[in-house]
């Protein structure tokens, strides 16, 4: 009987350690922690919608779900702010979660013949370039600077 209790206690400790990494000790529970992690892992430019007022989480997207979950998503989003594929979507989600200004601007760039070649856009302090084919690009230094601003803003 004692051996059984030692094995169960050891297994419990092992599971506890493994689950901690997955977020099982998240204030809202392990399922929410795993949901947040999976949502953050799947963020990309397609998680967003764009209109005249700037980017926003696309309805039904993982970005929208993270905004719905609110501030408990913050830590996971902060971790990917410098990622070239997920950083911009994380920035937009954080802006909506923390009720930022949603300040948006766009500047069009034309070639000598007057053909549109790109847009430089900015949303809540982060700039990126869009090309007519819908290709978005963002510079790594801009993502790093943005992550610093978020850490300062949230005291992280």
C-alpha positions in Angstrom: 0.0 0.0 0.0 2.8 2.4 0.8 4.6 1.7 -2.5 1.3 2.4 -4.3 1.0 5.8 -2.5 4.6 6.7 -3.4 4.0 5.9 -7.1 0.8 7.9 -7.1 2.5 10.8 -5.4 5.4 10.7 -7.8 3.1 10.5 -10.8 1.1 13.4 -9.5 4.3 15.5 -9.1 5.4 14.5 -12.6 2.0 15.5 -14.1 2.0 18.7 -12.1 5.4 19.7 -13.5 4.4 18.8 -17.1 1.1 20.6 -16.9 2.7 23.7 -15.4 4.5 24.2 -18.7 1.2 23.9 -20.6 -0.5 26.4 -18.2 -2.5 24.0 -16.1 -2.1 26.5 -13.2 -3.6 29.3 -15.2 -6.1 31.3 -13.1 -8.9 30.2 -15.5 -7.8 26.6 -15.6 -5.8 24.3 -17.9 -8.4 24.2 -20.7 -8.3 28.0 -21.1 -4.5 28.1 -20.9 -4.3 25.5 -23.6 -6.9 27.3 -25.7 -4.9 30.6 -25.4 -1.7 28.9 -26.4 -3.3 27.2 -29.4 -4.9 30.5 -30.5 -1.6 32.4 -30.2 0.2 29.7 -32.1 -2.2 30.0 -35.0 -2.1 33.8 -35.3 -1.1 35.4 -38.6 -2.1 38.2 -40.9 -5.2 36.3 -42.0 -6.5 36.6 -38.4 -7.3 40.2 -39.1 -9.7 42.2 -41.1 -8.8 45.6 -42.7 -11.0 48.5 -43.5 -10.8 52.3 -43.6 -10.4 52.5 -39.8 -7.5 50.0 -39.7 -7.0 46.4 -38.7 -9.2 44.5 -36.3 -9.6 40.9 -35.3 -11.4 39.0 -38.1 -14.8 37.7 -36.8 -14.5 34.0 -35.8 -10.7 34.1 -35.9 -8.3 33.1 -33.2 -7.4 36.8 -32.7 -11.1 37.5 -32.0 -11.2 34.7 -29.5 -8.1 36.1 -27.7 -9.8 39.5 -27.5 -12.9 37.8 -26.2 -10.9 36.1 -23.5 -9.5 39.5 -22.5 -6.5 40.3 -20.4 -5.8 36.7 -19.5 -4.4 36.4 -23.0 -1.9 39.2 -22.5 1.2 37.1 -21.4 0.9 34.7 -24.3 0.4 37.5 -26.8 3.4 39.4 -25.4 5.6 36.4 -26.0 5.1 36.6 -29.8 5.2 40.3 -30.4 8.6 40.0 -32.1 7.6 37.1 -34.3 7.4 38.2 -38.0 4.4 36.0 -38.7 2.4 36.5 -35.5 3.6 39.7 -34.0 1.4 42.1 -35.9 -1.8 40.1 -35.1 -0.7 39.9 -31.5 -0.2 43.7 -31.5 -3.8 44.2 -32.9 -5.3 41.8 -30.4 -3.5 43.5 -27.5 -4.7 46.9 -28.7 -8.3 45.7 -28.6 -7.9 44.0 -25.3 -6.3 47.0 -23.6 -8.6 49.6 -25.3 -5.8 51.5 -27.0 -6.5 54.5 -29.3 -6.7 52.4 -32.4 -4.9 55.3 -34.2 -4.6 54.3 -37.8 -3.0 56.1 -40.8 -2.0 55.1 -44.3 0.2 56.8 -46.8 0.1 55.7 -50.5 3.3 55.5 -52.6 3.2 55.9 -56.4 5.8 55.4 -59.1 6.6 58.0 -61.8 3.7 56.9 -64.0 1.2 57.4 -61.1 0.8 53.6 -60.4 0.3 52.7 -56.8 3.3 50.6 -55.6 2.7 50.4 -51.8 1.1 51.7 -48.7 2.9 52.5 -45.5 0.4 52.0 -42.7 0.5 52.5 -39.0 -1.8 51.2 -36.2 -1.3 52.1 -32.6 2.4 52.9 -33.1 3.4 49.9 -35.3 4.2 50.5 -39.0 4.1 48.1 -41.9 4.1 48.1 -45.7 1.3 46.7 -47.9 1.8 46.0 -51.6 -1.1 46.1 -54.2 -1.1 42.3 -54.4 -2.1 42.1 -50.7 1.4 41.2 -49.5 2.1 42.6 -46.1 5.6 43.1 -44.7 6.9 44.3 -41.4 10.5 45.0 -40.4 11.9 43.0 -37.5 13.3 46.2 -35.8 9.8 47.7 -35.8 8.5 44.5 -34.1 11.2 44.7 -31.5 10.6 48.4 -30.8 6.8 47.7 -30.6 7.4 44.8 -28.0 9.5 47.3 -25.9 6.6 49.8 -26.0 4.1 47.1 -24.9 6.4 46.0 -22.0 6.7 49.6 -20.9 3.0 50.2 -21.3 2.0 47.2 -19.3 4.9 47.2 -16.8 6.1 43.8 -18.0 
